[in-house]
Amino acid sequence: MKKLLLCFIASGMLFSNSINAQREQNQVVVSAGMGYSIGQAVLKALLNTTLEASGTNTVSSIPIINVMVDYGITENFSLGAAYSFNSFSWSDSSIDPSGVITSVDLSAARHNIGLRPLFHFGNNEKVDLYTGARLGTSIWSLSGSATDSQGNDTGASTDIPTGVVTVQALFGVRTYFTDVIGANFEVGIGNAPYFVAGGLSLKF
């Protein structure tokens, strides 16, 4: 991890001596992609260990989905908004003394929204190296349903009313293939949705 951060810093010092910043004032960059969370991976592994021990199906999940929009305030500073989503689901079944089989399905989803103040180093025309922060909140939604072999259905869902405050330090780079289309990669340190993320960026 330390080597990765040093690599970002060294790259920033190198590019800061090149031509003017790639980002322009009033420029909008829309990015979308997927991310990976160490916390999610650990939680999934723990749940799988517990569920497998009880003979339950393992947990399934979807990758973290990210959408970001950044607006250039100046050539070197932008302010953006971000949304991330990920979810878990698993199922279980049991038999009561009368022989009735009950199947239970459970799911949990996390929605995270945040602001992204970013500083952009002086880069060449095809590379945008930046650092900044993501300040936001995560809201969890929980739902469950049960069906028994006699055809009875029950279900319930709830949203955790208070969001979890999230703070994340960001280190990222965008590399453009054309004047409009590029790829992005970010490393995030903190309790926000992802540790690493990547995807496509469109510049307007």
N, C-alpha and C positions, 0 to 999 in steps of 0.2 A: 504494500500500500504506500509506504514512504517513497519507494522508487518511482511509483506512478505519479505521485504529486510532484516530485522533483523534476520529472520529465515534463510535466505541464508548465512548471515555472521556468525551466530552461528554454522551452519552446517560446514562451511569452517574451522572454528577454531577447531572443533571437529575432522574432518577428517585429518587436517594437521598434527596431532600427531600420525596418524596411519602409515601403511607401505608405501613403496615408491609409487610414482604417478602411476596411472593406465596407463596414456598416455606414449607412448614410442617415442623416437626420430625416425624420418622418417616414423612414422605411419600415415596412411590416414584414416579419418572417413568421410563417406558420409551419409548425413542426408536428409530426405524428410518428408514433412508433411504439416499441415495447420495452419493458424494463425487467430487471431481476432484483429481487430483494432477499438479502441474507435472512432477515427476520421471518419472511414468509416461508423460505426454504426450511428453516429450523422448526417453525410451527407445524408445517406440513409433515416433516419427519417425525415429530413427537406424536402428532395425531395418528399417523400411520402405525407407529409402534404400538400405541394403545389400542387402536381398533383391530389390528391384526391379532393381538393377544386375545381379544374377545371374539374372534371369528367374524368380525364385521368387514364389509367392503372397505377398501382403502379410500383415502381422500382424493378427489379430483379437483383440479383448479385450472384457471385460465391465466395466461401471462398478464403481467401488469400492462395496461393500455394507457398511453400518455398522449395528450394533445396540448400543445403550447402555442401561444401567440405573443410575440415580442414586438414592441414598438420603439423605434429609435428616437430618443429625446434629443440626443446630440450624436456626433460621430462615434463617441466612445462610451455612451451610456444609453441603456434601454430599460424599459419597464414593461413587464409582461404578465400574463395570467396563464395558469396551468391547471389541467384537470387530469386526474389519474383514477383508474378503476381496476380492481381485481376482486376475485371471489373464490370461495371454497365451497364444496358440497360433498356430502357423504350420506350413506344410508345404512340402516340396521333392521333386523327383524327378530321377533321373539315369539314364543309359543306359551300361552297361559295354561293353567292346569286343566281347563276344559277343552284344550286343543285348538283354540282360536289363534291363528297366526296374524300378527300385527307387523306391518312394514312401516318404518319411519324414515322420512327424508328430511335432512337438515341442510341449511345453507347459510353462509355468511358472506356479505359483500362490503367492500370498503370504497367509499367515494372520498377523494381528496381534492380540495381546491386550494390554490395558493397564488401569491404574487411573486414575481421574479425580477428584482432589480439586478441588472447585470452590467459589469464593466468589460468593454471590448478593447483588447490590446491593438496596437497599430499592426495590422496584418497586410499580407499581399491580397490581390484581388480575388483569389480563389480560396483563401483560408481565413476563417473568423474564429480566433481563439478568445475565450472569455472566462470570467469567473464572477461569482456573485452568490446569491442566496435565494432560497425558496421559503417563504413564510406563509403558513396556511393552517388548515384544519382538516382532520379526517372524521368522517361520519360513517358509522357501521350500521348495516341493516341485517337483521336476523330473521329467518323464517323457517317454519317447519310444518310438516304434514304427516298424518298417520292414516293408514288404510288397513282394515282387518279383513280376514277371509270371509266375513259375513256381509261385506259391502258397506260397512260404516266408515265414513270419512270425517276426519277432523283436521283443522289447520289453524295456524296462527303466525303472525308476523309482527315485527316491531322495529322501530328505529331508535338507536341509542340517542337520547335527546341532546346530550352535551357532546360536542365535538372534541376530539383530542388535538391540542395545539401541536403543530409540527414545525420544526426548524431544520433547515438543511443548507449546508455549504455546497456550492456547485462549482465544478471545473469542467469546461466543455470546449468542443471544437466543432465547427461546421466546415465541410469541404465541398465546394461547388463544382459540379460537372459542367454546367452552363451558367448563363447569367441569372437564371431563375431557380434551377433545381440543384439540390445538394444533399449530402448525407450528414447526420449529426451523431455525436457520441458524447455522453456525459457521465461523470462520476459524482455521486452525491453522498455526503457524509452527514448523518443526522437521523432523525426519526421520521423523515418523510418517506414517500412510497417506495423508492428504489435506491439501490446501491450503484448499479450501472444501467444505462439506458441508451438506446440508439434508434434511428429511424431516418425518415426523409424530411427535408426542409424545402419550403417554397418561399422565394423572396419576391416581394411586390414593391 
